[in-house]
């Protein structure tokens, strides 16, 4: 997560358009989406959930949206540790 914050700050310092930051939906991964100088939409993320040995993903009742990286870190998903 500390690297993701640095990446977000770098993107901002270059004046690139951030489309989304935070956490949404399945996967539970905090991330930043932005438009590259060439016009491509890029997503950089951290701490993505893995499918368990039972073949199941995190249940929907554990999904928690966050609209900033700070909010995602301050309100982690069950069983998640951000570094």
C-alpha positions as CSV (number, residue, x, y, z in Angstrom):
1,X,0.0,0.0,0.0
2,X,2.8,2.4,0.7
3,X,3.9,2.1,-2.9
4,X,0.4,2.7,-4.1
5,X,0.3,6.0,-2.2
6,X,3.6,7.0,-3.8
7,X,2.3,6.1,-7.3
8,X,-0.9,8.1,-6.7
9,X,1.2,11.1,-5.6
10,X,3.4,10.8,-8.7
11,X,0.4,10.6,-11.0
12,X,-1.0,13.7,-9.4
13,X,2.4,15.5,-9.6
14,X,2.4,14.9,-13.4
15,X,-1.1,16.4,-13.7
16,X,-2.7,13.2,-15.1
17,X,-6.4,12.6,-14.7
18,X,-7.3,10.2,-11.9
19,X,-10.5,8.5,-12.8
20,X,-10.9,6.5,-9.6
21,X,-9.1,5.7,-6.3
22,X,-10.2,3.6,-3.4
23,X,-11.8,0.2,-3.4
24,X,-14.9,-1.2,-5.0
25,X,-16.6,-4.5,-5.7
26,X,-15.2,-8.0,-5.6
27,X,-11.5,-8.6,-5.2
28,X,-11.2,-6.1,-2.4
29,X,-8.2,-4.4,-3.9
30,X,-7.5,-0.8,-3.3
31,X,-6.3,0.9,-6.5
32,X,-5.9,4.0,-8.6
33,X,-7.2,4.3,-12.2
34,X,-5.9,7.1,-14.4
35,X,-5.4,8.2,-18.0
36,X,-1.9,7.9,-19.3
37,X,-0.2,10.6,-21.4
38,X,-1.0,8.5,-24.4
39,X,-4.7,8.3,-23.5
40,X,-4.9,4.8,-22.2
41,X,-6.9,4.0,-19.0
42,X,-4.5,2.3,-16.5
43,X,-5.2,0.7,-13.2
44,X,-2.6,0.1,-10.5
45,X,-3.7,-1.8,-7.4
46,X,-2.5,-3.6,-4.3
47,X,-3.6,-6.4,-2.0
48,X,-6.0,-8.2,-4.3
49,X,-8.0,-11.1,-2.8
50,X,-7.2,-14.6,-4.0
51,X,-9.7,-17.3,-4.7
52,X,-9.6,-19.7,-1.8
53,X,-8.9,-23.5,-2.0
54,X,-12.7,-24.0,-2.0
55,X,-12.9,-22.1,-5.3
56,X,-14.9,-19.2,-3.7
57,X,-14.2,-15.5,-3.6
58,X,-14.9,-13.1,-0.7
59,X,-18.7,-13.0,-0.1
60,X,-20.5,-9.9,-1.2
61,X,-21.5,-9.0,2.4
62,X,-17.8,-8.3,3.0
63,X,-17.3,-5.9,0.1
64,X,-16.7,-2.3,1.3
65,X,-16.4,0.6,-1.0
66,X,-13.9,3.3,-0.3
67,X,-13.6,6.5,-2.3
68,X,-9.9,7.2,-1.4
69,X,-6.9,5.2,-0.6
70,X,-6.9,6.6,2.9
71,X,-10.5,5.4,3.5
72,X,-9.5,1.9,2.2
73,X,-6.6,1.7,4.6
74,X,-8.6,3.1,7.6
75,X,-11.5,0.6,6.9
76,X,-9.8,-2.7,5.9
77,X,-11.7,-5.7,4.7
78,X,-12.0,-8.7,7.2
79,X,-8.7,-10.6,7.3
80,X,-6.8,-7.9,5.3
81,X,-3.6,-6.2,6.3
82,X,-2.1,-3.4,4.3
83,X,1.6,-2.6,4.4
